[in-house]
Amino acid sequence: MTLSTSQSTNVVVVSNSSDNPFAIDIAYAMGQYDDIADLISMKQFMNSEFCPRFISDEADFDKIGRKLKGKSVIIVSTGSHVKSRQELAMSNFIIARAAKENGAARVILVEPDLFYSAQDRGPHLSLGETSFERDIKDVKKFDGQPFTAKLYAQMLKLSGVDTVMTIHNHSDSVQKIFTEVFEGDFHNLIPYEIYAHYLLNSDILHYGEDGEGLVLCAPDKGARDFVKEMYKTLGLKKAKFIMLDKERTNERKVEITLHKESEHTFDGLDGASIVLFDDMVRTGSTVVKSCQFLKQINPQRMVFAVSHFYASDEGRERMAHPALGEILTLNTLPTILNRDEQGRLRKKMVVLKVEKWLAQELCNILDLPQTHEQNPYKIDMSSKNPRFKRKIWFSEELHELQPK
């Protein structure tokens, strides 16, 4: 998928790090073949202060401060092992300001895993609009803390960011804040079609023609709407839907039960293929507990699909548990593509690369011409995964894995 040459000259894709393969892939998919390092210099003064510079012709004295006039500047921001999220966030502010002060008509921040989303409430009922009624215990959790998600949104706006694009943000409070601050120009993309295409066209699951023997599972009530939409997108009318309930007994311990509002019980689910969906995983305690609880169904396959995968040492150790059969995730945290980062989980992990999908959505937002790709994602799987037969990279190749 590429743009026409004339249109792509009005779009400049950069990152808060020159060496960001995720950003480079988005730029390439949008028709920008110049290296990011040739477009913006990540200059740093001797006193460590950051001073980026959009590179211009040194002999051009006619367009000083107007190099980006009329252009849309896209800043791609992802986590990194080299810089902290605090450093990357500050870089976003300064790059956005540099773009605007040099004539950019529009600045778009693409941050697949939106920074500070966990800090989505404050120590007063007025700080954070939630979908549930906050009690005194919830307010106390934030006692003494700042309402950082709102601060981040406001600082992005103040720095010159006009549009924010993210993937599967889990917080109602964050979504409301960003929608308000950016006056509706906030895009929370949910990868329903990507998950559905891979689940339907790969050999990750075993089920009947209409979904017989397939169970979709929400780990809690907060994930219900997402999993219900996944159910509709898959279009398998005989698949089942169950919802679990979790009670957190302390910071890192949870108890799992079948939710009283679950659409189905465990009756008749013996030997099913189960897909447990969630937006993010950090320590892995909840997902492993959920999979252990679901083992009473005696599932044939147990797959965990998660959009944001934080591969902490603790999480990798927990999720190596045999109760969890396979992990399907996105590269919203691109370091997960590193085999060392995956560790032992490379035996059970598939990563769907979504740079082309984001590029396509950016083209839609900017009203740019494009050649539409129906399933714009790539597939990364280690040869250690038992399902590995040969390198399958493009989504269109999945049919080659189907039994003849």
Secondary structure, 3 states (H helix, E strand, C coil): CCCCHHHHCCEEEEECCCCCHHHHHHHHHCCCCCCHHHCEECCECCCCCECCEECCCCCCCCCCCCCCCCCEEEEECCCCCCCCHHHHHHHHHHHHHHHHHCCCCEEEEECCCCCCCCCCCCCCCCCCCCCCCCCHHHHHHCCCCCCHHHHHHHHHHHHCCCEEEEECCCCHHHHHHHHHHCCCCEEEECCHHHHHHHHHHCCCCCCCCCCCCEEEEECCHHHHHHHHHHHHHHCCCCCEEEEEEEEEEECCEEEEEECCCCCCCCCCCCCCEEEEEEEEECCCHHHHHHHHHHHHHCCCEEEEEEEEECCCHHHHHHHCCCCCCEEEEECCCHHHHCHHHHHHHHHHEEEEECHHHHHHHHHHHHCCCCCCCCCCCEEEECCCCCCCCCCCCEHHHHHHHCCC
